[in-house]
Amino acid sequence: MFDVALETAPAPEAPVSQVVVTGARLPPSAGEGAFAITTLDDPAWARSPRLDEQLARAPGVSLFRRTSSLAANPTTQGLSLRAIAPSGAGRALITLDGVPQNDPFGGWVIWSGLPAETIQSVRLVRGAGAQAYGAGALTGVVALVGRDGGAPVLEAGVEAGGLGYRRAAVNAGSGGLLASVTAERSDGWTPVREGRGETDEALALDTWSAALRYDTRLSSGPAMAARVAVYDENRRSGLVGADARSRGAQASLTLAQSPAQGRNGWRLQAWTLLSDLQNRSVAVGAGRAFTTPANDQFETPAYGYGFNAALRGVRGPLEWEIGADFRAAEGETHERFRYMSGQFTRLREAGGQTTTLGAYADASWTAGPWLVTGDLRLDHWRAFDARRREFDLQAGAAILDETPAGRSTTTPTGRVGLRRDLGLGFVRTAAYAGFRPPSLNELHRPFRVGNDVTEANAALKPERLYGVEAGAGLEGEGASVSVTLFINRLQDPVANVTIGQGPAIFPTAGFIPAGGVLRQRQNVGRIDAVGVELEGRADLGERLVLTGAVMATEAEVDGGSEAPQLTGKRPAQAPRLAASAGLEWRASERLGLFLAARHEGARFDDDLNTRRLAAATTLNLSARYSVSASTRLEIDLRNAFDAAVSTGRTGDGITSYDAPRSLRVGVVYVR
């Protein structure tokens, strides 16, 4: 909201050595120039305060479902790259200045806690990330760079519009301190259109967040950054009686010194995350005339913490880095279920702990136009203290008491890459391996959406991804283009596998009503994916900029003996094609006009490929007018053609849709 510059397109795989570091962080390693990396500067997402909406303009970047975080349930806000196999837990690692932002219990990301005004730049690393990224960086990394506390600043903005939307944000700082506060509300829209009943209501949002950051440089030279942040969001989930509340806080402390010839650089960082989720779901009655409480997840306390350390040196053409990191997560869900005779009759407690300890070594060699790089990682993952207990609330007796045995695994991963600069262009190739341990949520907590139930699985194994890719790019005066071809194999992917249809009674899961489906999270053999990514930019004169990006992925499941019914199917929520285009016109010194279009091919809402979601194309239009040097007016027309974007489909054929057309108007003050 606060950015006053025009939107800029991602610079295709720019040499990472050009990045200037001002805060307490190491610069990107020289070796990353051999991988598929896109850097987004601040203007690139200023058209929307929701970071996930702007990241979705890059090809293959999406939440689990098509709905953005403005309306998505917290448990479906995990981010995935390359459309290999999207997941509610997310198969990409999200970091803010090196601190993981994925929820310690579920792996998803609460985007309300990451307002765009607090972000300076974003680096999208596609392909499995080893090196310092480690566990969770399966399909890639979204490395967020936070705004540093620096020169005195005061920024304030308000915005309001259709669907009962209103938002206010303030950034204020001086002397190294930067304070940020945001509040946002939306009355939302009712996602069900055809077949709508008394059960259906709007997807509404009420959220706020606050962050305080302090940056300084110590007398000995290293930079220090300390950050604390909190968020709180309340949602209505589109059905009468279904809602969610997520709350959280985090704190981090970082010390870092950049390397130079003859002087090693280093980083020390410690962090902690706290979160809690309340989530109520309902069963939908006949004719969508009524809902019945199905589950009341009234508390999900989770705690994550970790540290990392790195030492980097530069000796002529050689850059090297060694490091280690540790992450721990513990959490437990408390929920009431089995609603009978006007009350819940069962209580569930389920959770556990996980730890990941990793170490890595990285080296790159630059000789003229050549760059050769490689790194190796070793991670030890452990799951322990697991339990799932269920009680009869009337009798007080335990009806289920499971304590799965602890498990551990040691996983080697790594990356190698080669790049050759060609004056006005480059060619590169890379190979990599990565892994993602299952989240506590996947291991221990079942969930319900309408009449569909998905069971947990404490025996899940970590997912592993292996891939190779090749890329090339050209950059001339006012124009650039890059292309990447990739082949990936995802081994032991966690999928929601259909194991029963309602109406029926099943062990552990209990009764599944008519039209409902019973699934279980399972490791299902492998997913093979072949794809291509294309990005480009052209300056059409001094005032006009055209950007575009396309991603096409052909992915197929081999369910193996575990799930042969999935063999030959496409992963759920994985479109074959995604494309975006942007047009920016500086009509005058005061007026900027923007067009952003996005197309996504058809996808399936289920593992058996029976619930097809049609292709969709949306267009957003924006205008920015500077009233004075410090004040700007903003107008945004979202989904200008009122496209019907299907986001989900139930077993009985009811389709949900994303937001209809809406208009927003805002005022921004910057001093």
C-alpha positions in Angstrom: 0.0 0.0 0.0 2.8 2.4 0.9 5.0 2.0 -2.2 5.1 5.0 -4.5 7.1 3.5 -7.3 5.7 1.7 -10.3 5.4 -2.1 -10.2 8.5 -3.8 -11.6 8.7 -7.3 -13.0 11.0 -9.9 -11.6 14.5 -9.6 -13.0 15.0 -13.1 -14.5 17.8 -14.8 -12.5 19.9 -11.7 -11.9 23.4 -12.3 -10.7 23.1 -12.6 -6.9 26.4 -10.8 -6.3 24.7 -7.5 -7.1 22.5 -7.6 -4.0 23.4 -4.9 -1.5 22.9 -5.9 2.1 22.1 -3.3 4.8 20.6 -5.3 7.6 21.7 -8.1 9.9 21.8 -10.8 7.2 24.3 -12.4 4.9 24.0 -11.6 1.2 22.7 -14.4 -1.1 25.6 -16.8 -1.9 27.3 -16.4 -5.2 26.4 -20.0 -6.1 22.7 -19.3 -6.2 23.2 -17.7 -9.6 23.2 -21.3 -11.0 19.6 -21.9 -9.8 16.1 -20.8 -10.8 15.8 -17.6 -8.7 13.5 -14.6 -9.2 14.0 -11.4 -7.1 10.9 -9.2 -6.5 11.6 -5.7 -5.4 9.2 -3.7 -3.2 7.0 -2.3 -6.0 6.3 -5.8 -7.4 3.7 -6.5 -4.8 2.5 -3.0 -3.9 -0.8 -3.5 -5.8 -2.1 -5.7 -3.0 -1.5 -5.7 0.8 -1.8 -9.5 0.9 1.6 -11.0 0.1 0.3 -14.3 -1.1 -1.9 -12.6 -3.8 1.2 -10.9 -5.2 3.4 -14.0 -5.1 0.7 -15.8 -7.1 1.6 -13.6 -10.1 4.8 -15.6 -10.5 4.2 -18.8 -12.4 3.5 -21.9 -10.3 3.2 -20.1 -7.0 -0.1 -20.8 -5.2 -1.8 -21.7 -2.0 -3.4 -25.1 -1.7 -6.6 -23.9 -3.2 -7.4 -21.0 -5.5 -8.8 -18.9 -2.7 -6.3 -16.3 -1.4 -5.6 -15.8 2.2 -8.3 -13.1 2.3 -10.9 -16.0 2.5 -9.0 -19.3 2.9 -9.2 -21.3 6.0 -5.9 -21.1 8.0 -5.2 -24.8 7.4 -5.1 -24.4 3.6 -2.7 -21.4 3.5 0.5 -23.5 2.8 2.4 -22.3 -0.3 3.7 -24.6 -3.0 5.8 -23.9 -6.1 5.7 -25.4 -9.7 2.3 -27.0 -9.2 4.0 -30.4 -8.6 1.7 -31.4 -5.8 0.1 -28.5 -3.8 -0.7 -29.3 -0.1 -2.5 -27.5 2.7 0.7 -27.8 4.7 2.7 -26.3 1.9 5.7 -27.8 0.2 7.8 -24.6 0.1 9.7 -23.1 3.0 8.8 -19.5 3.8 11.4 -17.5 5.7 11.6 -13.9 6.9 15.2 -12.9 7.2 16.1 -16.5 7.7 13.3 -17.3 10.3 10.9 -20.0 9.2 7.3 -18.6 9.0 5.6 -22.0 8.5 3.3 -22.8 11.5 5.0 -25.2 14.0 1.9 -27.4 14.2 0.5 -27.4 10.6 3.2 -26.1 8.3 0.8 -23.5 6.8 1.5 -19.8 6.8 -0.8 -17.2 8.4 -0.3 -14.4 5.8 -2.2 -11.9 7.9 0.9 -11.8 10.1 3.1 -10.8 7.1 1.6 -7.6 5.7 3.3 -6.4 2.5 4.2 -3.0 4.0 6.7 -4.7 6.2 8.5 -6.5 3.4 11.4 -5.0 1.5 12.0 -7.7 -1.2 11.3 -11.4 -2.0 13.5 -14.1 -3.5 11.7 -17.0 -5.1 14.0 -20.1 -5.2 12.4 -22.8 -7.3 13.6 -26.3 -7.0 14.5 -28.2 -3.8 16.7 -26.0 -1.5 19.5 -27.6 0.4 22.3 -25.4 1.8 21.0 -23.2 4.6 17.4 -23.8 3.8 17.1 -27.4 4.8 13.9 -29.2 5.9 10.7 -28.1 4.2 12.3 -26.5 1.2 10.9 -29.3 -1.0 9.7 -27.4 -4.1 11.5 -24.2 -3.3 11.9 -21.3 -0.9 10.2 -18.0 -0.5 12.9 -15.9 1.2 11.3 -12.7 2.5 13.5 -9.7 3.4 12.0 -7.5 6.0 12.2 -3.7 6.0 15.1 -2.5 8.2 14.7 0.1 10.8 16.6 3.1 9.5 15.9 6.7 8.6 12.9 8.4 10.2 9.7 7.4 8.4 5.9 7.8 8.8 3.6 6.0 6.5 -0.2 5.6 6.9 -2.9 4.3 4.6 -6.6 3.5 4.7 -8.6 1.5 2.1 -12.2 0.6 1.7 -14.5 -0.9 -0.9 -16.8 -3.6 -2.1 -17.6 -6.8 -0.1 -17.4 -4.7 3.0 -13.7 -4.4 2.8 -11.7 -1.9 4.9 -8.1 -1.8 5.9 -5.7 0.6 7.8 -1.9 0.4 8.1 0.8 2.5 9.8 4.6 2.2 9.7 6.5 4.6 11.9 10.2 4.5 12.7 13.3 6.5 13.8 16.7 5.7 15.2 16.8 2.1 14.0 13.3 1.3 15.3 10.4 0.4 13.0 6.9 -0.2 14.3 4.1 -1.6 12.0 0.4 -2.0 12.8 -2.3 -3.2 10.4 -6.0 -3.9 10.8 -8.2 -5.5 8.1 -11.9 -6.5 7.8 -14.0 -8.0 5.0 -17.6 -8.9 5.1 -16.7 -11.3 2.3 -18.9 -13.2 -0.2 -20.9 -16.4 -0.1 -18.9 -19.0 -2.0 -21.8 -21.3 -3.0 -23.9 -20.0 -5.9 -25.8 -22.9 -7.6 -27.6 -25.0 -5.0 -27.2 -22.4 -2.3 -29.2 -23.1 0.9 -29.9 -21.8 4.4 -26.5 -23.3 5.5 -24.4 -20.9 3.3 -23.0 -17.6 4.5 -20.2 -15.3 3.6 -16.5 -15.9 4.0 -15.7 -13.0 6.4 -12.4 -11.8 7.9 -11.4 -9.6 10.9 -7.6 -9.5 11.5 -4.9 -7.3 12.9 -1.1 -7.6 13.3 1.7 -5.6 14.8 5.5 -5.8 14.6 8.4 -4.0 16.2 11.9 -4.2 14.7 15.2 -2.7 15.9 18.3 -2.6 13.7 21.8 -1.3 14.7 25.4 -1.8 14.0 27.6 -2.8 16.9 30.8 -1.0 17.6 32.8 -3.9 16.5 31.2 -3.9 13.0 28.5 -6.7 13.0 24.9 -5.7 12.4 22.2 -6.7 14.9 18.4 -7.0 14.3 15.7 -7.9 16.9 12.1 -8.4 15.9 8.9 -9.2 17.8 5.5 -9.6 16.1 1.9 -10.7 16.9 -1.2 -11.4 14.9 -4.8 -12.3 15.5 -7.4 -13.2 12.9 -11.0 -14.3 13.0 -12.8 -15.9 10.0 -16.2 -17.2 9.1 -15.8 -20.2 6.9 -18.8 -20.0 4.6 -21.2 -22.3 6.5 -23.4 -21.4 9.4 -21.6 -22.4 12.6 -18.2 -22.9 10.9 -15.5 -20.4 11.8 -11.8 -20.2 12.7 -9.5 -18.0 14.8 -5.7 -18.1 14.6 -3.3 -16.2 16.9 0.4 -16.1 17.1 3.6 -14.4 18.1 7.2 -14.6 17.2 10.6 -13.2 18.3 14.0 -13.3 16.7 17.5 -12.0 17.3 20.1 -11.9 14.6 23.8 -11.0 14.5 25.6 -10.9 11.2 28.6 -9.6 9.4 29.1 -9.7 5.6 32.2 -11.4 4.2 34.9 -9.5 2.3 38.2 -10.4 0.7 40.4 -11.4 3.7 37.6 -11.3 6.2 35.1 -14.1 6.9 31.4 -13.3 7.3 29.1 -15.0 9.8 25.6 -15.2 11.1 24.1 -16.2 14.4 20.3 -16.3 14.8 17.8 -17.6 17.4 14.0 -17.5 17.0 10.8 -18.7 18.6 7.2 -19.0 17.3 3.9 -19.4 19.2 0.6 -20.2 17.6 -2.9 -21.3 18.5 -5.8 -22.3 16.2 -9.5 -22.6 17.0 -11.5 -24.2 14.2 -15.2 -25.2 14.1 -16.6 -27.4 11.3 -20.1 -28.5 10.6 -21.9 -31.2 8.7 -24.4 -30.1 6.0 -27.9 -31.4 6.2 -30.2 -32.5 3.3 -30.9 -29.8 0.8 -28.4 -27.6 2.5 -31.3 -26.6 4.8 -29.4 -26.8 8.1 -26.0 -27.6 9.6 -25.0 -29.7 12.5 -21.9 -29.2 14.6 -19.3 -31.8 13.6 -16.1 -30.7 15.3 -15.0 -28.0 17.7 -11.2 -27.6 17.7 -11.2 -25.2 20.6 -7.5 -25.1 21.2 -4.3 -26.0 19.3 -1.3 -24.6 21.2 1.9 -25.0 19.3 5.5 -23.9 20.0 8.4 -23.7 17.7 12.0 -22.6 18.3 15.4 -22.9 16.7 18.8 -21.4 15.9 21.2 -21.3 13.0 24.8 -20.4 12.6 26.9 -19.9 9.4 30.5 -19.0 8.6 31.3 -17.7 5.1 34.6 -16.9 3.4 35.7 -15.4 0.1 39.2 -16.2 -1.2 39.6 -14.9 -4.7 37.3 -16.8 -7.0 36.3 -19.2 -4.2 33.3 -18.6 -1.9 32.5 -21.2 0.8 30.1 -21.5 3.7 29.5 -24.0 6.5 26.7 -23.9 8.9 24.3 -25.7 11.2 20.7 -25.3 12.3 18.2 -26.7 14.7 14.4 -26.6 14.7 11.9 -28.0 17.2 8.1 -28.0 17.2 5.6 -29.3 19.7 1.9 -28.9 19.7 -1.4 -30.6 20.5 -5.0 -30.2 19.3 -7.9 -30.3 21.8 -11.3 -30.7 20.2 -14.8 -31.9 20.8 -16.6 -34.1 18.2 -19.4 -36.6 17.6 -22.4 -34.3 18.0 -25.5 -36.2 19.2 -28.7 -35.1 20.8 -27.7 -31.5 20.9 -24.2 -31.9 22.3 -20.7 -33.1 21.6 -20.1 -36.5 23.1 -16.4 -37.1 22.5 -13.1 -35.2 23.3 -9.9 -35.7 21.4 -6.3 -34.8 22.4 -3.7 -35.4 19.8 -0.1 -34.1 19.2 3.6 -34.7 19.7 7.0 -33.2 19.1 9.5 -33.1 16.3 13.1 -31.9 16.0 15.4 -31.4 13.0 19.2 -31.0 13.4 21.1 -30.2 10.2 24.6 -29.2 9.0 25.8 -28.2 5.6 28.8 -27.2 3.5 28.6 -25.0 0.4 31.3 -23.9 -2.1 31.2 -22.0 -5.4 34.0 -21.1 -7.9 33.8 -18.2 -10.3 36.2 -18.1 -13.2 35.5 -15.5 -15.9 32.1 -16.3 -17.3 31.9 -19.6 -15.5 30.2 -20.4 -12.2 30.4 -23.8 -10.6 28.7 -24.5 -7.3 27.7 -27.4 -5.0 26.5 -28.0 -1.5 25.8 -31.0 0.8 23.4 -31.2 3.8 22.7 -33.8 6.4 19.6 -33.6 8.5 18.4 -35.8 11.4 14.6 -35.7 11.9 13.0 -37.1 15.0 9.3 -37.5 15.9 8.5 -38.4 19.5 6.1 -38.0 22.5 3.2 -38.7 20.2 -0.3 -39.4 21.5 -3.9 -39.5 20.4 -6.5 -39.9 23.1 -10.3 -39.8 22.8 -12.8 -39.7 25.6 -16.5 -40.2 26.1 -17.6 -36.9 27.6 -20.6 -38.4 29.4 -18.9 -41.4 31.0 -15.4 -39.8 31.2 -13.9 -43.1 29.9 -11.1 -43.3 27.4 -12.3 -44.9 24.1 -9.0 -44.5 22.2 -5.5 -44.3 23.7 -2.7 -44.5 21.1 0.9 -43.7 21.7 2.8 -44.2 18.4 6.4 -45.2 18.8 9.0 -42.5 18.3 10.7 -42.5 14.9 13.8 -40.9 13.4 15.6 -40.7 10.1 18.8 -39.1 8.7 18.5 -37.6 5.2 21.3 -36.4 3.0 20.4 -33.7 0.4 22.4 -31.4 -1.8 22.6 -29.2 -4.9 25.1 -28.8 -7.8 24.9 -26.1 -10.5 26.8 -24.7 -13.5 26.3 -21.3 -15.1 27.9 -19.7 -18.1 27.4 -16.0 -18.8 27.2 -15.1 -22.5 27.5 -11.3 -22.4 23.8 -10.5 -23.1 22.6 -13.8 -21.7 23.4 -17.0 -19.8 22.9 -20.7 -19.8 22.8 -22.9 -16.7 22.0 -26.3 -15.4 21.4 -27.8 -11.9 20.5 -30.9 -10.0 19.2 -31.1 -6.5 17.6 -33.1 -3.7 15.4 -32.0 -0.8 13.1 -33.3 1.8 10.0 -32.3 3.9 9.1 -34.0 7.2 5.4 -34.4 7.9 3.9 -31.7 10.1 2.4 -32.5 13.5 -1.0 -31.8 12.0 -0.5 -34.4 9.2 0.8 -37.0 11.7 -1.8 -36.6 14.4 -4.9 -34.6 13.6 -7.9 -35.7 11.5 -10.1 -32.9 10.0 -13.5 -32.4 8.4 -14.8 -30.2 5.6 -18.5 -30.4 5.3 -19.3 -34.1 5.1 -15.8 -35.1 4.0 -13.4 -36.5 6.7 -9.7 -36.9 6.4 -7.9 -39.1 9.0 -4.4 -38.5 10.4 -1.5 -41.0 10.0 1.2 -41.2 12.7 3.3 -43.5 10.4 3.9 -40.9 7.6 7.5 -40.7 6.3 9.3 -37.6 5.1 8.8 -36.6 1.5 11.8 -36.4 -0.8 12.3 -34.6 -4.1 14.9 -35.1 -6.7 15.2 -32.9 -9.8 17.3 -31.7 -12.7 16.8 -28.5 -14.7 18.3 -26.4 -17.4 17.8 -22.7 -18.1 18.8 -19.9 -20.4 18.2 -16.1 -20.5 18.7 -13.1 -22.7 18.9 -9.5 -21.6 19.1 -6.5 -23.9 18.4 -2.8 -23.7 14.9 -2.6 -22.1 14.0 -6.2 -22.5 14.8 -9.6 -20.8 13.6 -13.1 -21.0 14.4 -16.4 -19.3 13.3 -20.0 -19.6 13.7 -23.0 -17.4 13.0 -26.7 -18.1 12.7 -29.0 -15.1 12.2 -32.7 -14.3 11.2 -33.6 -10.8 10.4 -36.7 -8.9 8.6 -36.4 -5.6 9.1 -39.7 -3.6 6.6 -40.7 -0.9 4.3 -37.7 -1.2 1.7 -37.2 1.5 -1.7 -37.3 -0.1 -5.3 -37.5 1.1 -6.3 -40.9 -0.2 -9.9 -41.9 -0.5 -10.6 -45.1 1.5 -14.4 -45.0 1.9 -17.7 -43.4 0.9 -20.7 -42.5 3.0 -23.2 -43.4 4.4 -21.2 -45.8 6.5 -19.5 -46.3 9.9 -15.7 -46.7 9.8 -13.2 -47.7 12.5 -11.7 -44.6 14.3 -13.4 -42.1 11.9 -16.9 -43.1 12.9 -20.0 -42.3 10.8 -19.6 -40.7 7.4 -23.0 -39.3 6.1 -24.4 -39.7 2.6 -22.5 -37.7 0.1 -19.4 -37.7 2.3 -16.0 -39.2 1.7 -13.5 -40.7 4.1 -9.8 -40.1 3.3 -6.5 -40.7 5.1 -3.2 -39.1 4.7 -0.8 -41.6 3.2 2.6 -41.8 1.5 1.6 -42.8 -2.0 4.5 -43.9 -4.1 5.7 -41.0 -6.2 4.8 -38.1 -8.4 6.7 -37.4 -11.6 6.6 -33.9 -13.1 8.0 -32.3 -16.2 7.6 -28.6 -16.7 8.7 -25.3 -18.3 8.8 -21.8 -16.9 9.1 -18.7 -19.1 9.4 -15.1 -17.8 9.9 -11.9 -19.7 9.9 -8.1 -19.5 9.9 -5.3 -22.1 10.1 -1.5 -21.7 7.9 -0.2 -24.4 9.2 3.4 -24.3 9.9 5.5 -21.3 6.4 5.2 -19.8 5.2 1.7 -20.7 6.3 -1.7 -19.3 5.0 -5.1 -20.3 5.7 -8.2 -18.2 4.7 -11.9 -18.6 5.2 -15.3 -17.2 4.0 -18.8 -18.1 4.4 -22.2 -16.4 3.3 -25.5 -17.7 3.7 -28.7 -15.6 2.7 -32.3 -16.5 2.5 -34.2 -13.3 1.4 -37.8 -12.7 0.9 -40.0 -9.6 2.3 -43.5 -9.3 0.4 -44.7 -6.3 2.4 -48.0 -6.1 1.1 -50.8 -3.9 -0.1 -48.3 -1.2 -2.6 -46.5 -3.5 -3.0 -48.2 -6.9 -6.2 -46.3 -7.5 -4.2 -43.1 -7.9 -1.8 -44.4 -10.5 -2.0 -42.4 -13.7 -4.0 -39.6 -11.9 -3.0 -36.0 -11.7 -2.2 -34.6 -8.2 -5.1 -32.8 -6.6 -5.1 -29.0 -6.9 -2.2 -29.0 -9.5 -3.1 -27.2 -12.8 -1.2 -28.0 -16.0 -1.0 -24.3 -17.0 -0.6 -21.0 -15.2 0.2 -17.6 -16.8 0.2 -14.0 -15.8 0.7 -10.7 -17.6 1.2 -7.1 -16.5 1.0 -3.7 -18.1 2.2 -0.6 -16.4 1.7 2.9 -17.9 3.0 6.0 -16.3 0.5 8.3 -17.9 2.0 11.4 -16.3 4.3 12.4 -13.5 1.3 12.0 -11.1 -0.7 9.2 -12.6 0.1 5.5 -13.0 -2.2 2.9 -14.5 -1.7 -0.9 -14.0 -3.2 -4.0 -15.5 -2.6 -7.5 -14.1 -4.1 -10.6 -15.8 -3.8 -14.2 -14.6 -4.9 -17.4 -16.2 -5.0 -20.9 -14.7 -5.9 -24.1 -16.3 -8.3 -26.7 -15.0 -7.4 -28.6 -11.9 -9.0 -31.4 -9.8 -10.3 -31.0 -6.3 -9.7 -34.6 -5.3 -7.2 -37.4 -5.6 -9.3 -39.5 -7.9 -9.7 -36.7 -10.4 -13.5 -36.9 -10.3 -14.1 -33.3 -9.2 -12.9 -31.0 -11.9 -12.5 -27.3 -11.4 -12.7 -25.3 -14.6 -10.0 -23.0 -16.0 -10.2 -19.4 -15.0 -8.9 -16.0 -16.1 -9.0 -12.9 -14.0 -8.1 -9.2 -14.6 -7.3 -6.6 -12.0 -7.0 -2.9 -12.8 -5.4 -0.2 -10.7 -4.7 3.5 -10.7 -2.4 5.6 -8.5 -2.6 9.4 -8.5 -0.2 11.6 -6.5 -2.1 14.5 -5.1 1.1 15.9 -3.5 4.6 14.8 -2.7 3.3 13.0 0.4 -0.3 12.0 -0.5 -1.5 9.5 -3.0 -5.0 8.2 -4.1 -5.4 4.5 -5.1 -8.2 2.8 -7.0 -8.3 -1.0 -7.5 -10.9 -2.9 -9.6 -10.4 -6.6 -8.7 -11.7 -9.4 -11.0 -12.9 -6.7 -13.4 -14.8 -9.1 -15.7 -16.5 -10.8 -12.7 -15.1 -14.2 -13.7 -16.5 -17.3 -12.0 -13.4 -18.9 -10.4 -14.3 -22.3 -8.9 -12.3 -23.1 -5.8 -13.8 -26.3 -4.5 -16.4 -29.0 -5.2 -18.0 -31.4 -2.7 -18.8 -35.0 -3.2 -22.4 -34.2 -3.9 -21.5 -31.7 -6.6 -21.7 -28.3 -4.8 -19.2 -25.8 -6.2 -17.6 -23.0 -4.3 -16.3 -19.8 -6.0 -13.7 -17.1 -5.4 -14.5 -13.4 -4.9 -16.7 -11.6 -7.4 -15.9 -8.2 -8.9 -15.2 -5.5 -6.3 -13.9 -1.9 -6.2 -11.5 -0.5 -3.6 -10.4 3.1 -3.0 -7.6 4.2 -0.7 -5.5 7.1 0.5 -1.8 6.8 1.4 0.3 9.4 3.3 4.1 9.1 3.3 6.4 11.5 5.1 
